[in-house]
């Protein structure tokens, strides 16, 4: 799918941050030329008050997968998810790609 994920878990109370980097030539970066576009959204221990509009469903799909894994381990952590979207990912397939 040409999406690359790295997930960093740090010892702390739960908080979650998600980065997406849309590399040049990817479907979301055609208009921006030779530079990657990077978006970021964050929620602290108390959660979010508004929808994560920059990343939408991908933010929540990755968050759900991480929360399920932490629950299974009976742990909490500070979480940072890095997603790189490369040019060969040219047809958006929805959040199931993340899950």
Residue pairs with C-beta under 8 A, 6 or more apart in sequence:
1 89
1 93
1 97
2 85
2 86
2 87
2 88
2 89
3 83
3 84
3 85
3 86
3 89
3 97
3 98
4 83
4 84
4 86
5 62
5 81
5 82
5 83
5 84
5 98
6 81
6 82
7 66
7 79
7 80
7 81
7 82
8 79
8 80
8 81
8 82
9 70
9 77
9 78
9 79
10 77
10 78
10 79
10 80
11 77
11 78
12 76
12 77
12 78
13 45
13 76
13 78
14 45
14 67
14 70
14 76
14 77
14 78
14 79
15 42
15 43
15 44
15 45
15 78
15 79
16 42
16 43
16 63
16 66
16 79
16 81
17 40
17 41
17 42
17 43
17 79
17 80
17 81
18 40
18 41
18 42
18 52
18 55
18 58
18 59
18 62
18 63
18 80
18 81
18 83
19 38
19 39
19 40
19 80
19 81
19 82
19 83
20 38
20 39
20 40
20 55
20 58
20 83
20 85
21 36
21 37
21 38
21 82
21 83
21 84
21 85
22 28
22 29
22 32
22 36
22 37
22 38
22 39
22 85
23 29
23 36
23 84
23 85
23 86
23 87
24 32
24 33
24 34
24 35
24 36
24 87
25 86
25 87
26 85
26 86
26 87
26 89
26 90
27 85
27 89
27 90
27 91
27 92
28 37
28 85
29 36
29 37
29 85
39 54
39 55
40 54
41 52
41 54
41 55
41 59
52 59
52 60
57 94
57 95
57 98
58 83
58 95
58 98
60 95
61 95
61 96
61 98
61 99
62 81
62 83
62 98
63 79
63 81
64 99
65 98
65 99
66 79
66 81
70 76
70 77
70 79
83 98
